Structure formats: structure tokens, C-alpha cells
Amino acid sequence: MTIESAPRRHGALREVLVFAAYLALAVLFLWPLSMRPFDTFAYVGDSLATVYFLAENGRRLWSEPWTLFSAGVAYPHENAALFEAHRLLPAFLAAPVVAMTGNPILAANLLGFIVYAFNAWAARRLALTLGISPAASFSAGALFAFNTYAVLEQPRLNIVFLGFIPLAIVETIAFARSGAPKHAWGMTGLWLAQAYTENYWLIYGGFVILPVLGVARVASGDAGNVPRRLRTLAAPALVAGLAFLPIALAYERMDGIYDYRREAPYSMDLSHFVATQPGNLLYGKIGPPVRAQQQGAHFVGFGVLLLAMVAVGSAVRRERSDRVWVFAAAGLAAACVLLAAGRTISLFGQELMPGPYGWLFDHARLFERTRIPERFGLLAMLPLSLLAARGIDLVARSRRVPALLLAAFLPFEHAQRFPWAESLPTGRDIPPVYAWLRESGARAVVEAPIHGEGLVRMESVDMYFQLFHRKPVVAAYVSFPPLLTRILRQAAEELPDPNALRTLALTGVDTVVYHQDEASLPPDWANAEAQGRLARRSLFTRSAFWLRPSGQDVVFSIPTATAVRPARPPARSLTRVRSPAWRYRASSGQAALAGDGDPDTQWVVEDTIHGGEWMQIGFGEEAVPVAAVALPLTRREILPTRFRVDVRDAEGNWSPFAIYGPAERDQLVEDLMRTPGRVVLTLLGEEVSATGIRLVADAGARSFDGWRLGEVEVLVGESGLK
């Protein structure tokens, strides 16, 4: 690769034609989704969440910027948009289409076509800057934008939107060579634009830009000007940092409240880089099983690998500046692939070594807040595309026909039928209940029957319809779900049970939309209405659509509720006790992690809770006067719907001591509304001398995501202290 003094200038018309060609490729690679862009999306979950936040954040950016992060989901939390990626730049770009058409699905799809074309065009500009021929550069752009994993990430448009990175590299190279302030401002401005698309690329993309800056200095052979370059870069970097600072501070504040740390990253076998998605037109399905999101198909392309090896092999005989860039691209590609593998590097099921991502997760604070290492695979395709394009030039040797054939073959390796397509009503087909809701005085809404914890992605449907009625909803399919949202979801699953209605009403939810599929209300709903627990406000006929058959949408209001306080002994001073002699056991999971004094380690039951799961603390020969059991709770803890605390006497007999039931749930909900990030659930009982305690999920208890507790604390009264 030879750095050109400036990108080749083909004129505005040629650039427009190239961009149009990439737009056509975007339509082809996303077929059949692109056949009906006005009502079709990939799948419920990430696709609809993207549609929602593009439309909601865009509307607020243009009309109510002072309420930017106040999304209408995850009620009653403030700044609920910060439970997700901000998507500010994509939302800003999509907002005019939403405003003109009233169709957020169409806006997201049109922006998606443009994003893919922009990514390809940007990578092509970088290839041209590196002295690669026009045909091979076009192929590099197509390969970067339309490789298998990039196309499969279409539901996460903010993740795919990374074309500012290659453009920032172009400016970085120019700045390293010339030191001109305009390139410093261009580099930082483009990097700021990339940060405004997605937080991931602010973190992951630094692993691309910073090495490029260093390599550019080495390749130029002019290290003496480094101090002057840094002084030139200082002002643009400061301005860019200040421009992004409000976003960073907003997330930092939410992190301080809710603790955005993730679980330890998973690992992805390197064989996924030769795995295609079923439907690949050239190879069919090859490689290990793949999923829609995590553990996805990262097929690189056999032609890409061969041509990249040709480029690396030939660089040994090239001049120093050319050799530096080729080896740097190869090193960057290898580093991104290894980082994408996650915590452990494995190949075809054989563990090879610890992965670098695991070290970063353990030692770098920002990496604790990310959870999908394999997205480094998107970045890996940029240097691989450039190396493959360089290989085309070396193999074709300026012969037009071979160059064109190779350039066409590389993206064709990734051609496939887009695997997902679902649709929802838009425009006049939106169910009429939502227009009524928008004009009503409803304070907050729950839709029923709720989809449930096992189908949490379906809550993105409620989020989609919230765009039209604009009343806050409890539903939230977000990256960092708060504990209160989980608890309210569990309560909503029990509707129309009076305890569930009371819990929801305590938070301010005053409206339930029941989607009735049968000719009449189910008996439990009819009884709730007859007994006055629900008051009917309106009724609408619903036409069938993908999610629901034809039927009726019934709007109920919930009367104001008063919390039922748990029966408690008289208040008294309580003290936590713990002994290294205590022994921990559980039906599954490492129970001792709930008693090691470290809230960052957890006792975890991975499987769905059905009742009967337990965790036990044995006090050994010691008898402890147990007055209460305390469970410190954060966003990372998960509770079943009902459980109890038993105590064991000296004879080994177990008896009930305290429960977590509807009254305790009400108390926990009120506590979380006051301090939403961290609370302590204290289960009090009559003080009793015990040789052990255990937590047991009641028969019929539910929790799709299992049971997670950081600490289980035993409390004693003053009489129990020695």
C-alpha cells in the first residue's frame, strides 16, 4: 500500500454514481426486507428497539431537546433512554422522515440503506487513499459494508453505522503526514460523529485510530515533529471532548445509580469466522451453528483470506513505507479477531489461550460496561478488506478483466437471502385504541396479556405502539434493565390479580389495555371488572395483524391503590453477623459467593425458576438468634416472584420464618421508587435461635432469568450480640 498525497478526485458526479451503486447493493443484500421498507423489519426485539429509539430520540432532539433522555418506556424511571445506546446521530438523521411520513419503520429502513452505502463509500475512500486501484477499492468498500456479519447486524443500525471510522483514518493519515490543522479538525470531527452514533465505537474504535496514528508517523519516518503534531491536535481534541461531555456525564450519572457493569464476557470459537448463515448463495451453510445476534456468523470469505495472504507475503519484498502499512493492517486484523473471540481463544472447540478481551474486561473500566466482544469482528473486516483489495491489484497486475472479476467475487461470497422479515401496522392501520390513548388523560399504561419474562423482546412491540399514543409504558426492551422494571414485569404477568393491580397502581400506572382475542372477556378479567378492581373506559375493534388476530382492545382504568404493608415485628436495632465457620449450599450454583462479603460475586441459578430452588447457610455448632435476613439489591440481582426464608432448629427441623410475597413486593417497589439503583430487601420475622437458614422458591414461583444474589446477610437483634 502506497499513501497517495491526497485521495484521488473523480469529481462529484462519479462519487454520486458510486454511492448510488452502493445503495443498489444495499437493496440487494437486504432483500426481501427491502421489498417492503414501509412496514417490514428484521425481527421483534433489537429491530423494533432501534425503530423506537430512532423515532423517539429524533423527535425529542428536534422538538424537545431538554427532554432528550426522557423516553416513554421503563416507567416510572427518569431518563429511561439512557438504559440504552443513545443513537443520537442516526436519530437526528431519521427524524425528518418520521416527521414527514409518520412512519418510523420506513425512516429506519431508508436510513439503513444509506448507512450501508455510506460505510462502503467511506471504506472505498480509505482504499483510494492507500493507493489501491479504483476497481479494487470499490470491492473493498462493498466487502466492508456487506460482509456476512455486517448484514446480519442490520437490526442494530447504530452498531452498523461505522463509516466515520475509515474517513477518520483518512484524515489521521493526512494529519500524520502534513500536520495541517484542517486534518486535525477533520480527524476529531469525524471521530466525534462516530461517537454520536454508538458508544461501542467510542470504546472499540480507539483500538483502530490510535494505532493508525502511530503507524502513520512510523511510515513517514518523521518522528521529530511529534510534539508539534500533538500541540496542533490539542485544540480539536479538546473541542470534540467537550462536545461529547454532556453525553458521557449523563451515562456516568446513570452508571453511578444503576451500576452498568456487565457479566463476564462470553467466548466465541474462531471457527465462526468461516461460518456462513444458512442461505448463502455460493456455499450454503458451512461452519458451526450460529445465532441471530451473539455467536453469529462472521464469515470472512475464502477469497479474502487468500488475497490478504498474497498482500502480506508480497510486502516482504516491498519498500519500507509500503511494508509498514501492510503489516499494520494484518496486525490490526489479527488483533480485532482475537478480541472478538472474547474471554478465551478457542478453535474448533479446543481452548488455546486466554483472550485479550478478558484481560481488558478485568482491568479497564469501560470494557466492564460492554458485553458483546464479537463486534470487534466488524472492525476486523476493514483491514481485511484493504488487504484483499491490495491482493487484487497484485494478482491482476493492472489487467482490467481479472481485476473486475476478483473485485466482484469478494462481496459475492457473502451474498445471501436476508434471513428475517416481520411487519407491523403503520399509518392508518395502527389499531384505533392508540389514537384514543393519545388524547386520553392516562398517566401510564400496561398492555395485557403481557408477553412475559421469557419473551422480553416482545416488549419492543409495546414500545413501537408507544410512539403513537405517547403515554409512558412499563415495558422496556433495553440493554440495562433496572430491577424495578423486572419486578413490575413480573407483577403484570399476574394481571388481573388484585395484588398485581395494587403493585402497578403504586407506581402510578392507571391504565390497562387488554387485547381480547375471544368473543368475550376471560372469566378472571370479567370478575375483576364486576368487583370494581378494573373500570372499563372504552372498547375498540382490532383488525388482525402479524402479532394478534382480530378482536377487541378494551381499555380499563385502575383505581388508586394503597400499599399493603408487610406484617413486621416492632422496629429494633439489627446487626449483621457472619462467621468463617458457616457453610453454604444450594440446589445449584456456588452458594458461598453469596456470603463472601463481595457484592460483585453472585450466587446464580442459571435456569428458569419453577419452585423448589434453594440456598442454605448452615451455622455449624453455633446457634444464632436470627431476627431478619437482608438481601442487598442492585440492577444485577434477580428475584423469583415468591420465596420464603426458613430457619432450622437444634434438632434439624425447618420452619417458616419470613416470606417475600405481595406485601413485601409492594414495599420493595416503594423503596426502589425512592432509591432506584440500590436497596436492601429486609425480611423480618420473630427472633428465633437457629442453626441455619435457607431461601426457598415457593411452588409456582417464576423467574425466567433464574435467581441472582450478591449477598445474603443474617441480622441479629441487640440481644443476639456477644
Helices and strands as residue ranges (DSSP letters): H 12-29, G 33-35, E 40-41, H 46-63, G 65-67, G 80-83, H 88-101, H 104-129, H 134-146, H 148-152, H 157-160, H 164-178, H 181-195, H 199-204, H 206-220, G 223-225, H 226-258, G 270-274, H 302-315, H 320-340, E 344-347, E 350-354, H 356-363, G 366-369, G 373-375, H 376-396, H 400-412, E 422-423, G 427-429, H 432-439, E 445-448, G 453-458, H 459-469, H 483-493, H 498-506, E 511-516, H 523-530, E 535-542, E 551-557, E 574-577, E 583-586, G 591-595, E 603-605, E 614-618, E 624-633, E 643-648, E 654-660, H 662-674, E 679-690, E 692-697, E 707-709, E 713-717, G 718-720
